[in-house]
């Protein structure tokens, strides 16, 4: 990890930093079956070249940052597939390798002087993602701080060793879990990360903790360099941006779902997606890092790039 804040380095040169969109959606578009507890991490085992391709496509669409395929890649998850700890950690590191190669290849082949060199953000998904039961939208796991620390530490260490630019601590539904990860970061003092929550509504995260409390708690955590929300409906995410910006000096990050609604009991999506996002409204409310989460695609990122680089 670099000793300088890589996100701020991009924001110093650009009004906004543009993230990528959904990884899983694009993998499904390429024919992958993700109906599996490992989700996109399954593709690491079966067809990693597709992960590389999706990252490359998002960079081409205008993304300043790729989020790795490590969201649901955990030592415990791989163990349930009969994969040992060393191989599991190597697979977790591979998520960073794939994103870095896509970034470096893109930059060599298509990089332009009007863009900052993109970052690789290593996804640190919540404990609930490993459970694969929709807990990332609830957050009440009923486990100890020690269990959460034991779960997160090996993956975080592997992602850092693999050379990610920043950690994407994302889709976090639990204030308790956020505190555990925030404490764990201090063991890696040269590491930076953003912290992004799922929402109960526009004022509170999934476990009911007020966003105001989240903002105040992490305001003085120097390694948390941005705070915000993801994997939430656009309306609630937009409200959350305004709430957070009133209570933190950190850059606000927002990357909601496409507009469809997810049913964790049936693992299905319903409703209509959006063709675009109100990024200028987000900006006016305080957001400086924008992107898309579930069911978004390179087309969404292309539209964002047109808005902010025209």
Secondary structure as UniProt FT lines:
FT   HELIX           6..11
FT   TURN            12..13
FT   STRAND          17..19
FT   HELIX           23..29
FT   TURN            30..31
FT   TURN            37..40
FT   HELIX           41..46
FT   HELIX           48..61
FT   STRAND          65..67
FT   TURN            69..72
FT   HELIX           75..79
FT   TURN            80..82
FT   HELIX           85..110
FT   TURN            113..114
FT   STRAND          119..124
FT   HELIX           127..131
FT   HELIX           135..137
FT   HELIX           145..161
FT   TURN            162..163
FT   STRAND          166..172
FT   HELIX           175..185
FT   TURN            186..187
FT   TURN            189..190
FT   STRAND          193..197
FT   STRAND          199..201
FT   TURN            202..203
FT   STRAND          204..205
FT   TURN            206..207
FT   HELIX           211..218
FT   TURN            219..220
FT   TURN            222..223
FT   STRAND          224..230
FT   HELIX           234..245
FT   TURN            246..247
FT   STRAND          251..255
FT   STRAND          261..263
FT   TURN            264..267
FT   STRAND          268..270
FT   HELIX           279..285
FT   STRAND          287..290
FT   TURN            294..295
FT   HELIX           298..309
//
